[in-house]
Structure formats: structure tokens, C-alpha cells
Amino acid sequence: MPAPVNPPRGMRDLLPAEKAKREHALSVIRAVYRAHGFDEIEAPAMEEYGRLHAGLGGDNEKLSFSVLKRGTGPEQWGAAEDAADVADLGLRYDLTVPLARFYASNQAQLPAVFRAVQIGPVWRAERPQKGRYRQFVQCDIDVLGEPGPLAELELIGATAAALDALGLEGASVRINDRRILTRLLTTWGVAAEAGGQALITIDKLDKIGVAGVVDELGAQGVDTAGLHEAFGQLATAGWDLAVDPPAWLDLEAYTDLLALRDALPQVELVFDPTLVRGMGYYTGTIFEIAHPSSTSSLGGGGRYDGMIGRFLGREVPAVGFSIGFERIVDLLPDRGGETVATALLHDADVPVAALLDAKRRMQEGGGRVRLERTRKNRRAQLDALAAEGFTRFAVVTAEGAGDLRPLA
């Protein structure tokens, strides 16, 4: 018995119905983003190894797929002290680092404030599990060159509009600011050099709970006295802290978040002072999409003002928002049939000329047309066609196509 032929672990084959559903969702997202003034770009799937491992990608750098240098063989692998000795390229693990390189390469041809759309696959060496793949699609929008809150407002507004256009109701946006997190750690006595690791631990709150986070912080040398109570207070923090701000609140950052909330009355913004976003390149506002039907975020982003300067030599303000396309498409209902999608059933002995003529005539009315040889089990065949989105069928003989009938 032949062995099963499966795609690589963590990767998937997409059958026609699923592919059509995904392409429809992508077309909706693209149309909304274009209507909001964003322009789509495309960067290579691979970037230089050193660029992908420059300390910008957080833990994702550890999950990147590297590409061996040409001519590198097993004899070099064992002698290599570091992956950089045998790899010079890598598959992108997100779309933000490639965008920073793209902007640095093409800035002279781009507007002063550049609103970019990137949609494409990324690769991470994840441990495959439900909802987590090694190859998946990201949908990113970014505003480069705008230092003020207009960038955040445009990104959040466009993302909310895309979710609405997809029919995904009930989503909210959790929002925080890295300045608030920095002040929070200061009030807890966390040294500046230990702040990064402490934030990584706090970012696990939804996975290991308060007790687990407090235990990890304690193992890092943080004084955990009163931290259980502190997390309880953080969980109830809302939009009413400005009058009597607690010691851990950076009031300037909080006021900026209030202004964003007031400018976006159509979007439910939820202040969450424990929201971290694990990427080390965030410098200010951070946000995530929450939905009651998912325990994981459906996307997120934030301000990363310091990244592009590392490639360009001068600072460029930047904010981005990424939709978690794989998670969102799983929440969308299966698509119904096309407005007009016709199956033409025929026997093997029908002349090719008659088949092509019948197909051409059906296409004149618009819609999709498929020629399909009649099977013995006509009912099962019609059911399968209906499941693929076909709405009607006709039988073709040498004399031409018969009457069109609906596919129930």
C-alpha cells in the first residue's frame, strides 16, 4: 500500500471551495483598504539573513526558515558555529521588517506620508497545531512618515471597516501604549535592563494566568508582593482614570489614547494596560483585535518609530496594523453560490464543437461555466456541484444545450 502523500507539516492544500472563500475575503479587504487611500506593494519572500536577525523580530527570529548559501553542503554544516556561516537568506517571518527595507530602498519614489498595503504568505517554524501553521497569510496596512495620531486613527478605522465589510460583527480593539507599560514596570521596581523579559512574561497573561505570570516575574527577581492585587486592579482599569490617575499610569500616554477613542466613536476601543504585543520594535501605541468567538487575537499592531531608521540612517515615524487572516477566514461563513454559475453535463460521445459552442453561448450571459462529463450517479454529481457554488445546470447533446434547471 503506498504511503500517504501529504503536504509538509504545518502547511495545507487548499481545495477549490476554500480557495474561493479566501480569495473573496481578500478581495473585500483589498477594496476597503484601497478606498481608505492605501496602496498595495509587494516585496520578495526572502530577505538577507542578517536583516531578519537584527533583533527586530523578537521570538519570531528564532522561528525563521533560513536558506543555505549556494554550494553549501553537509561538510560545511557540521563546522558552522552559527547559522549565518552557512545561510545568507531567509524566508520572511512577518511583513513589517521587509516593509522597512522596502521603504529604505524606494523612499525617493514614495510620497512623504506613505500608506502601504501588503498581503502575502509568511513562514515560521511553528509547532503545528489547530489554527497555527508554518505558512500563513498576513494582511498588513502601515502608515510611514506620519508622527501624529492621524496614522493610528486611519489604521484602526480602515481595519474596523474591513471587518465590517466581511460581515464579522462584534469585534473590538484592545489598546495600550508602551509608555504606560514602562511606567508600570518602574512602579514595580523592575530594572530597565530587565524590562524586556518582564514584558514577555506579562504577554503570557492570557495563557498562564495571573498566578503563572507572578511566579515567572518572581523567578526573574521582581518583588512580587502585592502583584496579585495589582493585576486585579489592572483588569478593571477603564476610561475613567484621568481624574485620579493611579501611580502606574503614564497620564500623557493615557490622554493620547482617550483622544483616539473620542475620534473613533464607531469603533469599540477597550483600554487594556496589560496588553504588551511581543515584538520588541514597538515604541508607542499598541492594539489588538478581540472577538467573542475567539480566545486569540484576530490581529494587531502598533507604532514602531525606531525600525526604519536602522536601515535608512534617519528616523521615520511608522505605525502598522496586521489582520490575522487565517483566524478571520475561519470565522467567516462558507460562501453561497455565484450569482450565475452553470454546469453543462454531457456524455462522452458529444462532439467537442457542440460542447464549446454551448459553453460560449452560456458565457455570453455572464458568470461561470463548466463542462462536466455526466456520471452514473447524477444526484450525487449535482449535489457536489451545488456544494462548489454552482447554481444551475443543463444537459448538452449533439443538438445543443437543453433547458437550464436550478441546482437545489
Wavefront OBJ file of the C-alpha trace (Angstrom):
o trace
v 0.000 0.000 0.000
v 1.530 3.357 -0.996
v 2.403 5.790 1.776
v 0.086 8.815 2.144
v 1.204 11.851 0.174
v 0.653 14.847 2.434
v 1.860 18.458 2.314
v 4.719 19.383 4.681
v 3.741 19.554 8.353
v 2.143 22.860 9.234
v 1.220 23.622 5.638
v -2.001 22.976 3.742
v -3.508 22.200 0.394
v -6.484 24.446 -0.357
v -9.368 22.851 -2.230
v -11.335 24.979 -4.722
v -14.191 25.939 -2.361
v -11.803 27.041 0.395
v -9.575 28.868 -2.073
v -12.598 30.716 -3.481
v -13.690 31.701 0.028
v -10.230 33.042 0.842
v -9.915 34.971 -2.420
v -13.327 36.550 -1.872
v -12.294 37.666 1.625
v -9.030 39.069 0.291
v -10.854 40.967 -2.451
v -13.129 42.567 0.168
v -10.149 43.544 2.336
v -8.239 44.970 -0.624
v -11.240 47.028 -1.763
v -11.717 48.549 1.702
v -8.057 49.399 2.123
v -7.896 50.983 -1.308
v -10.984 53.045 -0.510
v -9.148 54.304 2.585
v -6.238 55.549 0.481
v -3.741 52.706 0.919
v -1.618 51.436 -1.993
v -0.598 47.796 -2.347
v 3.059 46.882 -2.716
v 4.952 43.624 -2.988
v 8.342 42.719 -1.557
v 10.325 39.492 -2.038
v 9.502 36.424 0.020
v 13.149 36.293 1.123
v 15.370 38.871 2.779
v 19.019 38.838 3.775
v 19.736 36.652 6.796
v 21.359 39.443 8.795
v 18.382 41.747 8.245
v 15.922 39.136 9.501
v 18.110 38.519 12.562
v 18.876 42.104 13.539
v 16.965 41.925 16.820
v 13.774 43.428 15.383
v 11.577 40.339 15.188
v 11.530 39.184 18.799
v 10.899 35.463 19.244
v 9.903 35.188 15.586
v 13.581 35.378 14.664
v 14.041 32.010 16.370
v 11.267 30.574 14.178
v 12.600 31.815 10.854
v 13.457 29.474 7.988
v 16.991 30.062 6.697
v 18.200 29.469 3.139
v 21.617 27.875 2.704
v 24.266 29.658 0.697
v 24.703 28.281 -2.794
v 27.212 25.464 -2.831
v 26.904 24.780 0.886
v 26.859 21.071 1.666
v 26.884 18.726 4.671
v 30.619 19.170 5.138
v 30.054 22.865 5.962
v 27.026 22.304 8.213
v 28.919 20.492 10.941
v 31.741 23.015 11.004
v 29.441 26.051 11.237
v 29.433 27.816 14.597
v 26.450 29.969 13.673
v 23.624 29.749 11.127
v 24.999 32.884 9.471
v 28.066 30.853 8.462
v 26.006 28.675 6.125
v 22.889 30.803 5.384
v 22.710 34.128 3.604
v 18.938 34.452 3.077
v 15.756 33.634 4.957
v 12.032 33.422 4.343
v 10.199 36.416 5.819
v 8.515 35.686 9.162
v 6.362 38.836 9.008
v 5.727 41.731 6.634
v 6.986 44.577 8.824
v 10.735 44.008 8.574
v 10.505 43.642 4.757
v 8.452 46.860 4.622
v 11.163 48.762 6.495
v 13.741 47.524 3.986
v 11.376 48.283 1.065
v 10.894 51.861 2.246
v 14.623 52.379 2.732
v 15.243 51.068 -0.801
v 12.488 53.032 -2.552
v 11.916 56.180 -0.464
v 12.776 58.553 -3.316
v 9.820 57.220 -5.324
v 7.320 57.241 -2.458
v 5.194 60.078 -1.025
v 6.231 61.828 2.183
v 3.441 60.017 4.024
v 3.165 56.527 2.567
v 0.120 54.340 3.213
v 1.055 50.780 2.295
v -0.873 47.519 1.917
v 0.983 44.209 1.952
v -0.808 40.881 1.555
v 1.097 37.646 1.235
v 2.393 34.464 2.848
v 4.930 34.395 5.659
v 6.756 31.423 7.147
v 7.586 30.446 10.721
v 8.890 27.161 12.089
v 5.964 26.870 14.490
v 4.927 23.680 16.220
v 1.911 22.765 14.065
v -1.429 22.707 15.866
v -5.007 23.751 15.277
v -5.084 27.298 13.939
v -1.294 27.618 13.864
v 0.538 26.970 10.601
v 4.075 27.198 9.293
v 2.890 29.048 6.209
v 0.090 31.573 6.556
v -1.180 34.792 5.007
v -0.820 38.205 6.614
v -2.729 41.344 5.597
v -0.861 44.454 6.713
v -1.516 48.153 6.396
v 1.091 50.678 7.502
v 1.431 54.450 7.589
v 5.007 55.686 7.254
v 6.044 59.301 7.747
v 3.117 60.481 9.899
v 4.197 61.218 13.505
v 0.789 62.236 14.832
v -2.312 60.291 15.896
v -3.819 60.544 12.412
v -1.827 57.441 11.487
v -3.353 55.350 14.274
v -6.814 56.690 13.506
v -6.578 55.776 9.839
v -5.242 52.301 10.568
v -7.835 51.418 13.199
v -10.661 52.922 11.150
v -9.679 51.070 7.969
v -9.250 47.766 9.804
v -12.635 48.090 11.507
v -14.205 48.912 8.131
v -12.635 45.791 6.594
v -14.046 43.579 9.361
v -17.476 45.155 8.897
v -17.322 44.588 5.132
v -16.505 40.932 5.764
v -19.589 40.665 7.976
v -17.559 39.952 11.127
v -19.638 41.692 13.782
v -18.835 42.122 17.447
v -15.107 42.832 17.161
v -13.406 45.294 19.499
v -9.906 46.779 19.636
v -7.844 46.461 22.803
v -5.424 49.364 23.062
v -2.471 50.365 25.222
v 0.784 52.314 24.997
v 4.338 51.153 25.628
v 4.898 54.253 27.757
v 2.243 53.002 30.164
v 3.944 49.603 30.355
v 7.302 51.257 31.014
v 5.883 53.281 33.902
v 4.073 50.214 35.228
v 7.329 48.250 35.431
v 9.052 51.215 37.091
v 6.443 51.317 39.861
v 7.004 47.576 40.385
v 10.733 48.154 40.788
v 11.742 46.319 37.609
v 15.163 47.451 36.416
v 15.292 48.918 32.912
v 17.587 46.156 31.647
v 15.109 43.524 32.886
v 12.063 45.246 31.392
v 12.070 43.355 28.114
v 11.923 39.940 29.757
v 9.265 41.138 32.198
v 7.071 42.302 29.313
v 7.459 38.941 27.583
v 6.160 37.342 30.773
v 3.216 39.741 31.108
v 2.356 38.990 27.473
v 1.619 35.390 28.575
v -1.207 36.536 30.864
v -3.972 35.023 28.735
v -2.080 31.697 28.549
v -0.759 31.077 32.080
v -2.961 33.399 34.148
v -2.063 35.845 36.905
v -0.506 33.203 39.161
v 1.764 31.950 36.401
v 2.860 35.456 35.442
v 3.582 36.421 39.056
v 5.619 33.237 39.565
v 7.697 33.929 36.442
v 8.275 37.541 37.454
v 9.404 36.340 40.856
v 11.871 33.954 39.247
v 13.282 36.952 37.367
v 13.976 38.744 40.632
v 10.918 41.008 40.701
v 9.432 41.712 44.139
v 6.005 40.071 43.797
v 4.478 41.432 46.999
v 1.084 42.877 46.074
v 1.296 41.870 42.413
v -1.799 39.649 42.552
v -3.816 42.627 43.756
v -2.149 44.883 41.186
v -3.203 42.618 38.316
v -6.736 42.649 39.701
v -6.754 46.455 39.538
v -5.325 46.438 36.036
v -8.079 44.081 34.880
v -10.752 46.610 35.860
v -8.995 49.719 34.518
v -11.044 51.647 32.001
v -11.529 55.094 30.518
v -12.149 56.898 33.830
v -8.605 57.079 35.244
v -7.671 60.639 34.238
v -9.327 62.407 37.200
v -7.439 60.454 39.866
v -4.667 58.631 37.988
v -3.007 55.677 39.738
v 0.738 55.726 40.270
v 1.379 53.227 37.465
v -0.387 55.307 34.789
v 1.562 57.430 32.318
v -1.002 60.213 32.106
v 0.285 61.714 28.847
v 0.050 58.385 27.036
v -3.362 57.702 28.546
v -4.624 61.100 27.429
v -3.448 60.317 23.888
v -5.418 57.059 23.992
v -8.515 58.907 25.188
v -8.215 61.233 22.205
v -8.087 58.228 19.858
v -11.197 56.767 21.479
v -13.101 60.036 21.154
v -12.117 60.382 17.477
v -13.350 56.856 16.640
v -16.872 56.628 18.065
v -17.772 53.932 15.521
v -15.099 51.551 16.891
v -15.207 49.900 20.317
v -11.820 50.717 21.848
v -11.067 48.923 25.126
v -8.214 50.187 27.300
v -6.090 47.240 28.477
v -2.965 48.212 30.453
v -1.707 44.600 30.345
v -1.641 44.479 26.529
v 2.016 44.081 25.522
v 2.389 42.856 21.921
v 5.506 40.709 21.972
v 7.518 42.372 19.211
v 10.400 44.372 20.601
v 10.188 47.096 17.960
v 7.018 48.774 19.272
v 7.608 52.246 20.717
v 4.175 53.746 21.484
v 0.555 52.859 20.817
v -0.219 49.138 20.524
v -3.527 47.447 19.710
v -5.139 44.061 19.093
v -8.441 42.845 17.645
v -10.611 40.856 20.041
v -13.714 38.874 19.128
v -16.084 36.909 21.393
v -15.850 33.810 19.184
v -12.067 33.530 19.503
v -9.792 33.178 22.519
v -6.888 34.509 20.446
v -6.469 37.953 18.945
v -7.546 38.360 15.317
v -4.778 40.811 14.517
v -2.794 43.627 15.991
v -0.119 46.219 15.554
v 1.300 49.425 16.865
v 3.796 52.251 16.446
v 7.390 51.293 15.620
v 9.155 54.606 15.108
v 12.680 53.253 15.561
v 12.786 50.468 12.978
v 13.188 52.167 9.606
v 15.983 54.376 10.911
v 18.112 51.265 11.400
v 18.018 50.699 7.639
v 17.841 54.288 6.416
v 20.091 56.241 8.786
v 17.355 58.697 9.758
v 14.221 58.211 11.802
v 10.873 57.727 10.051
v 7.685 57.503 12.146
v 5.750 54.333 11.404
v 2.589 52.548 12.559
v 1.153 49.259 11.316
v -1.897 47.037 11.751
v -1.969 43.386 10.675
v -5.141 41.335 10.230
v -4.787 37.706 11.310
v -6.225 36.452 8.043
v -6.142 32.721 8.848
v -8.111 33.176 12.052
v -10.571 35.600 10.497
v -11.328 33.471 7.447
v -12.124 30.537 9.751
v -14.845 32.654 11.391
v -16.494 33.623 8.126
v -19.453 31.581 6.844
v -18.972 29.463 3.764
v -19.815 31.381 0.646
v -23.072 30.784 -1.176
v -23.241 30.147 -4.883
v -22.131 32.606 -7.524
v -24.804 34.913 -8.934
v -24.664 32.789 -12.105
v -22.659 29.567 -12.165
v -23.647 26.960 -14.739
v -22.618 23.321 -15.101
v -23.036 21.766 -18.557
v -23.340 17.983 -18.280
v -22.544 15.871 -21.322
v -21.903 12.300 -22.417
v -18.551 11.218 -23.813
v -19.839 10.982 -27.395
v -20.981 14.614 -27.698
v -18.805 16.341 -30.339
v -16.234 18.790 -28.993
v -17.541 21.522 -31.294
v -21.020 21.208 -29.802
v -19.609 21.414 -26.257
v -17.547 24.514 -26.966
v -20.445 26.196 -28.747
v -22.791 25.535 -25.801
v -20.181 26.836 -23.355
v -19.627 30.000 -25.415
v -23.349 30.724 -25.565
v -23.707 30.348 -21.792
v -20.731 32.622 -21.144
v -22.356 35.425 -23.138
v -24.827 35.892 -20.307
v -22.020 36.323 -17.770
v -20.991 34.159 -14.870
v -19.070 30.939 -14.590
v -19.499 27.922 -16.893
v -18.022 24.450 -16.527
v -18.206 21.449 -18.817
v -18.514 18.205 -16.899
v -18.977 14.648 -18.132
v -22.155 13.038 -16.824
v -21.625 10.462 -14.081
v -23.716 7.410 -13.360
v -24.922 8.853 -10.070
v -26.486 12.054 -11.357
v -27.886 13.075 -7.957
v -24.500 12.861 -6.225
v -22.936 14.800 -9.065
v -25.481 17.605 -8.789
v -25.058 17.750 -5.015
v -21.288 18.074 -5.433
v -21.718 20.876 -7.965
v -24.080 22.729 -5.643
v -21.523 22.424 -2.843
v -18.944 24.037 -5.131
v -21.192 27.054 -5.711
v -22.922 26.174 -8.983
v -26.476 27.432 -9.162
v -27.883 25.805 -12.320
v -27.199 23.081 -14.898
v -28.155 21.924 -18.364
v -27.565 18.756 -20.354
v -25.659 19.122 -23.625
v -26.224 16.768 -26.572
v -25.057 16.881 -30.168
v -28.038 19.151 -30.904
v -27.051 21.695 -28.255
v -27.811 22.543 -24.615
v -31.150 21.648 -23.072
v -33.172 23.731 -20.673
v -31.432 25.308 -17.698
v -32.531 23.937 -14.348
v -31.689 25.155 -10.858
v -29.347 23.220 -8.621
v -31.133 22.724 -5.318
l 1 2 3 4 5 6 7 8 9 10 11 12 13 14 15 16 17 18 19 20 21 22 23 24 25 26 27 28 29 30 31 32 33 34 35 36 37 38 39 40 41 42 43 44 45 46 47 48 49 50 51 52 53 54 55 56 57 58 59 60 61 62 63 64 65 66 67 68 69 70 71 72 73 74 75 76 77 78 79 80 81 82 83 84 85 86 87 88 89 90 91 92 93 94 95 96 97 98 99 100 101 102 103 104 105 106 107 108 109 110 111 112 113 114 115 116 117 118 119 120 121 122 123 124 125 126 127 128 129 130 131 132 133 134 135 136 137 138 139 140 141 142 143 144 145 146 147 148 149 150 151 152 153 154 155 156 157 158 159 160 161 162 163 164 165 166 167 168 169 170 171 172 173 174 175 176 177 178 179 180 181 182 183 184 185 186 187 188 189 190 191 192 193 194 195 196 197 198 199 200 201 202 203 204 205 206 207 208 209 210 211 212 213 214 215 216 217 218 219 220 221 222 223 224 225 226 227 228 229 230 231 232 233 234 235 236 237 238 239 240 241 242 243 244 245 246 247 248 249 250 251 252 253 254 255 256 257 258 259 260 261 262 263 264 265 266 267 268 269 270 271 272 273 274 275 276 277 278 279 280 281 282 283 284 285 286 287 288 289 290 291 292 293 294 295 296 297 298 299 300 301 302 303 304 305 306 307 308 309 310 311 312 313 314 315 316 317 318 319 320 321 322 323 324 325 326 327 328 329 330 331 332 333 334 335 336 337 338 339 340 341 342 343 344 345 346 347 348 349 350 351 352 353 354 355 356 357 358 359 360 361 362 363 364 365 366 367 368 369 370 371 372 373 374 375 376 377 378 379 380 381 382 383 384 385 386 387 388 389 390 391 392 393 394 395 396 397 398 399 400 401 402 403 404 405 406 407 408
